[in-house]
Structures are given as structure tokens and as C-alpha cells.
Amino acid sequence: MLSAQELRLGYGDKAIVPQLSLDLEASRIHCLIGPNGCGKSTLLRALSGLLRPQQGRVLLEGRELNRWGRRELAQRLAMLPQHPSAPEGLTVEQLVRYGRFPHQRLFGQLGEQDRKVVRWAIRVTGLAGYEARPLAALSGGERQRAWIALSLAQQAAVLVLDEPTTYLDLGHQLEVLELLEELNRQQGLTVIMSLHDLNQAARYGHQLIAMRSGRLERAGNPGEVLSESLLAEVFRVRARVSADTGSGKPQFVPLSSLAGPVL
């Protein structure tokens, strides 16, 4: 579905990601994990076509991203940044309608099919009845679901999210992650997202991608990646890892920092 081949990513002369290759399977949930500043956001921007690689290439369905037209790419891949913004006073329905832009002709109006898709995106994200509500009046979890509804209205097969649970309380974090899991299960949506909570990444991700200092440390299923040795090497944390009795997924308990106290 989506692959990165020998990518070098950065800004100006500075390389944030010196070299990285990665294959992302369709209809799976892929979670990027790693310390702050390790290059997760930079990689997500490159995978979504927002950052041109200094070297290497990103392929979607076997075709380089820069060979897709802008509308054509938006019909297949949607990107939700960490801090999305919308005009003041915009309602839920007005926001979600923007997702139909890649499917409209120049100066085109929303047709019946567009309206059906908008209603569907609002319904599956649990926002039916909120159509006329301003975004500013929503809770954090509701607002994040509205942005996901916009992405779904694009009818893209791939959804890229940069830390979608940041600044949300625990209940709203789970609300968003459960929605993404359900969309993956029911719609076959491919989800690529960065997460700070490693237990959540292990719980919801089919594949974990661990990064450190712009490099790929390990990629695989949660049981292969989330190990005590990786937590020590990548996060500088001494931890205990065990299998969750319900899901069988690895869960970790941090014991101490390996960096030592700063006095």
C-alpha cells in the first residue's frame, strides 16, 4: 500500500531522518513510537506528501507520491495534523463538507452523493445530532472525532494522524482510538499514527514502528517490538513487560529512568 524507500528527510541542510526504509501494509493500524524529536512527525509529513524527501521516495500503490495529482492523492490519503485549525464559528457539518473538495469539479456544488457521504461520516464518528454545533462548543474528544469525520468524507483508504490523542484526557483518548480501531475493522481503513502512550500503541496497533534519532530501530507486531531491551535502548527506561491477560498484547510498567536524576 505505502512504502518508503531509502528516505533522507530534513529541512534545509539539516537531516532529521538520515536514511529510512519502511513498508506499510494496507488495512492495518501502524503506530509510530519513539522519544520526542526522533523524527516521527517528519516521517508522517513525508508519508502524506507534505514534505518532499531530500533523497529516496515514497510510493503509494506502487506510484511515487509526486506523480499523483493533488486531488487524486487526496482521494486516497488523508492527513490529520497534530494541531488542526478551522475558521471561527464553523459547525461540524460545515467542517465535514470540506472533505468532499477532492471529489468536486471546479466551482462544483455538493451533489446528493456528496451529502450522503457527509451524513455517513458524521454518523460513523458518533456525531449525529451535532451537525449544527460549532466546533468551539465541542469537547476535546468530540472535536477530534469531527476532524476524523472530515478525513472520512474524503473517502481515502489511508488516514495519517500525528499524535491524535495529545491534550485529551484518558476517556477521550480511548474514544478516539476505539473509533479508529472500529473504522479499521469495519471499513478496512489503513491507519498510520504516532502515539506517546506505548501501552495504547501496543493495544491498538497491528504494527509498531520504533524510532530513535531519526532512525528505524525496530518494526513488527507489538510482541516483537515492545521489549524490555528496546525500552532501555530507545526510551532510556527500565521497565517490566508482560502479556495482558485479556488481549495477550504486551503491556509495560516503568520502573526507573536509566538517564539518572538531573540535579
C-alpha positions as CSV (number, residue, x, y, z in Angstrom):
1,M,0.0,0.0,0.0
2,L,2.5,2.6,1.2
3,S,6.3,2.3,1.3
4,A,9.3,4.5,2.0
5,Q,12.5,3.6,0.2
6,E,15.8,4.9,1.4
7,L,14.4,8.2,2.6
8,R,16.5,11.1,3.8
9,L,14.3,13.8,5.3
10,G,15.0,17.2,6.7
11,Y,14.8,21.0,6.4
12,G,17.5,23.0,4.7
13,D,20.8,21.3,5.3
14,K,19.7,19.5,8.4
15,A,18.8,15.8,8.1
16,I,16.1,14.8,10.6
17,V,15.8,11.3,9.2
18,P,19.2,10.3,7.6
19,Q,18.0,7.1,6.0
20,L,14.9,5.0,6.4
21,S,13.0,2.3,4.5
22,L,9.6,1.0,5.6
23,D,6.7,-0.9,4.2
24,L,3.2,-0.3,5.5
25,E,0.6,-2.9,4.8
26,A,-3.0,-2.0,3.8
27,S,-5.9,-2.3,6.2
28,R,-3.7,-2.3,9.2
29,I,-3.1,0.1,12.1
30,H,0.6,1.2,12.2
31,C,1.8,3.1,15.3
32,L,5.0,5.2,15.3
33,I,6.6,5.3,18.7
34,G,9.8,7.0,19.9
35,P,11.1,9.9,22.1
36,N,10.3,13.5,21.4
37,G,12.4,14.8,18.4
38,C,13.1,11.4,17.0
39,G,11.6,12.2,13.6
40,K,8.0,10.8,13.9
41,S,6.2,13.9,12.7
42,T,8.8,14.5,9.9
43,L,8.2,10.9,8.7
44,L,4.5,11.3,8.8
45,R,4.7,14.5,6.7
46,A,6.8,12.7,4.1
47,L,4.4,9.7,4.0
48,S,1.5,12.0,3.4
49,G,3.2,14.1,0.7
50,L,3.6,17.3,2.7
51,L,7.4,17.0,2.8
52,R,9.5,16.2,-0.2
53,P,12.3,13.8,0.6
54,Q,15.9,15.1,0.2
55,Q,16.6,11.6,-1.1
56,G,14.6,8.4,-1.7
57,R,11.0,8.1,-2.5
58,V,7.5,7.3,-1.0
59,L,5.3,5.0,-3.0
60,L,1.5,4.8,-2.8
61,E,0.1,1.8,-4.6
62,G,3.5,1.4,-6.4
63,R,3.5,5.0,-7.6
64,E,5.6,7.9,-6.3
65,L,3.6,10.5,-4.3
66,N,4.9,13.3,-6.5
67,R,3.4,11.6,-9.5
68,W,-0.1,11.8,-8.1
69,G,-2.2,14.9,-8.8
70,R,-3.2,16.8,-5.6
71,R,-6.9,15.9,-5.8
72,E,-6.1,12.4,-6.9
73,L,-3.9,11.9,-3.9
74,A,-6.4,13.4,-1.5
75,Q,-9.0,10.9,-2.7
76,R,-6.7,8.1,-1.5
77,L,-4.8,9.6,1.5
78,A,-5.9,11.9,4.3
79,M,-3.6,13.6,6.8
80,L,-4.8,14.9,10.2
81,P,-2.0,17.1,11.7
82,Q,-1.4,17.5,15.5
83,H,-2.9,21.0,15.7
84,P,-5.6,21.4,13.0
85,S,-7.4,24.7,12.9
86,A,-10.7,25.9,11.4
87,P,-12.4,29.3,10.8
88,E,-14.2,30.6,13.9
89,G,-17.8,29.7,14.1
90,L,-17.5,26.7,11.8
91,T,-20.0,23.9,12.5
92,V,-19.5,20.2,12.5
93,E,-21.3,19.7,9.2
94,Q,-19.5,22.6,7.5
95,L,-16.2,21.2,8.6
96,V,-17.0,17.7,7.3
97,R,-18.2,19.1,4.0
98,Y,-14.6,20.2,3.3
99,G,-13.8,16.6,3.0
100,R,-15.7,16.4,-0.3
101,F,-13.5,19.0,-2.0
102,P,-11.2,16.5,-3.7
103,H,-14.2,14.9,-5.4
104,Q,-15.8,18.1,-6.8
105,R,-15.3,19.7,-10.1
106,L,-14.2,23.3,-10.3
107,F,-16.8,25.6,-8.7
108,G,-18.9,22.4,-8.2
109,Q,-21.7,22.3,-5.6
110,L,-22.3,19.4,-3.3
111,G,-24.4,16.7,-5.0
112,E,-26.6,14.2,-3.4
113,Q,-23.8,11.6,-3.3
114,D,-21.6,14.2,-1.5
115,R,-24.3,14.8,1.0
116,K,-24.8,11.1,1.6
117,V,-21.1,10.7,2.3
118,V,-21.1,13.7,4.7
119,R,-24.0,12.2,6.6
120,W,-22.3,8.8,6.7
121,A,-19.0,10.3,8.0
122,I,-20.9,12.2,10.8
123,R,-22.9,9.1,11.7
124,V,-20.0,6.6,11.9
125,T,-18.0,9.0,14.1
126,G,-20.9,9.3,16.5
127,L,-21.7,12.9,15.8
128,A,-25.2,12.6,14.5
129,G,-27.2,15.4,16.1
130,Y,-24.1,17.6,16.4
131,E,-24.3,18.8,12.8
132,A,-25.2,22.4,13.7
133,R,-22.9,22.6,16.7
134,P,-19.9,24.9,16.4
135,L,-16.5,23.2,16.8
136,A,-15.7,25.5,19.7
137,A,-18.6,24.1,21.7
138,L,-17.4,20.5,21.5
139,S,-15.3,18.6,24.0
140,G,-11.8,17.6,23.0
141,G,-12.8,14.1,22.0
142,E,-15.8,15.3,20.0
143,R,-13.7,17.9,18.2
144,Q,-11.1,15.2,17.3
145,R,-13.9,13.0,16.0
146,A,-15.2,15.9,13.9
147,W,-11.7,16.2,12.2
148,I,-11.7,12.4,11.7
149,A,-15.1,12.7,10.1
150,L,-13.7,15.3,7.7
151,S,-11.0,12.9,6.7
152,L,-13.5,10.1,6.2
153,A,-15.6,12.3,4.0
154,Q,-12.5,12.3,1.6
155,Q,-13.2,8.5,1.3
156,A,-9.4,8.0,1.4
157,A,-8.2,4.5,2.1
158,V,-5.3,5.7,4.2
159,L,-5.5,8.0,7.2
160,V,-2.4,9.5,8.7
161,L,-2.6,11.1,12.1
162,D,0.1,13.0,14.1
163,E,-0.5,12.3,17.8
164,P,-4.3,12.3,17.6
165,T,-4.7,11.8,21.4
166,T,-2.4,14.7,22.5
167,Y,-4.0,17.0,25.1
168,L,-7.1,14.7,25.5
169,D,-8.0,13.2,28.9
170,L,-7.9,9.4,29.1
171,G,-11.5,8.8,28.4
172,H,-11.4,10.9,25.2
173,Q,-8.1,9.3,24.2
174,L,-9.8,5.9,24.3
175,E,-12.8,7.3,22.5
176,V,-10.6,8.3,19.5
177,L,-8.6,5.1,19.5
178,E,-11.6,2.9,19.6
179,L,-13.2,4.8,16.7
180,L,-10.0,4.3,14.6
181,E,-10.0,0.6,15.6
182,E,-13.6,0.2,14.5
183,L,-13.1,2.0,11.2
184,N,-10.1,-0.2,10.5
185,R,-12.2,-3.3,11.3
186,Q,-15.4,-2.3,9.5
187,Q,-14.1,-0.2,6.6
188,G,-10.6,-1.6,6.1
189,L,-9.2,1.8,6.8
190,T,-5.4,1.9,6.9
191,V,-4.3,4.0,9.9
192,I,-0.8,5.4,10.4
193,M,-0.4,7.4,13.5
194,S,2.2,8.5,16.1
195,L,1.4,7.8,19.8
196,H,3.2,8.7,23.0
197,D,1.4,6.1,25.2
198,L,3.2,2.8,24.5
199,N,0.6,0.7,26.1
200,Q,-2.1,2.2,23.9
201,A,0.2,1.7,20.8
202,A,0.6,-2.0,21.7
203,R,-3.1,-2.4,22.4
204,Y,-4.4,-0.8,19.2
205,G,-1.6,-1.2,16.7
206,H,-1.1,-4.2,14.4
207,Q,2.5,-2.9,13.7
208,L,4.7,-0.8,15.9
209,I,7.5,1.3,14.4
210,A,10.1,2.3,16.9
211,M,12.3,5.3,16.0
212,R,15.3,6.9,17.7
213,S,17.4,9.9,16.5
214,G,15.7,9.7,13.0
215,R,16.4,6.0,12.5
216,L,14.2,3.0,12.5
217,E,15.1,0.9,15.5
218,R,12.6,-1.9,15.1
219,A,9.3,-2.6,13.3
220,G,6.9,-5.5,13.7
221,N,4.0,-6.7,15.7
222,P,3.7,-5.4,19.3
223,G,5.1,-8.6,20.8
224,E,8.2,-8.3,18.6
225,V,8.8,-4.6,19.3
226,L,7.8,-3.7,22.8
227,S,10.5,-5.5,24.8
228,E,12.4,-4.5,27.9
229,S,15.6,-4.2,25.9
230,L,14.0,-1.8,23.4
231,L,12.6,0.4,26.2
232,A,16.0,0.6,27.7
233,E,17.8,1.4,24.4
234,V,15.2,3.8,22.8
235,F,13.4,5.4,25.8
236,R,16.2,5.0,28.5
237,V,13.7,3.4,30.8
238,R,14.0,0.3,32.9
239,A,10.6,-1.5,32.7
240,R,8.8,-4.7,33.2
241,V,7.0,-6.1,30.1
242,S,4.3,-8.8,30.4
243,A,1.4,-10.0,28.3
244,D,-2.0,-8.6,29.1
245,T,-4.3,-11.4,30.4
246,G,-7.2,-10.3,28.3
247,S,-5.7,-9.3,24.9
248,G,-2.4,-11.1,25.1
249,K,-0.8,-7.8,23.9
250,P,2.4,-6.7,25.7
251,Q,2.0,-4.1,28.4
252,F,4.8,-2.4,30.3
253,V,5.3,-0.9,33.7
254,P,8.1,1.7,34.0
255,L,10.4,1.1,37.0
256,S,13.0,3.8,36.7
257,S,14.8,6.1,34.4
258,L,18.2,4.9,33.1
259,A,19.2,8.5,32.4
260,G,19.6,9.2,36.2
261,P,18.4,12.2,38.1
262,V,19.2,15.8,37.0
263,L,20.4,17.8,40.0
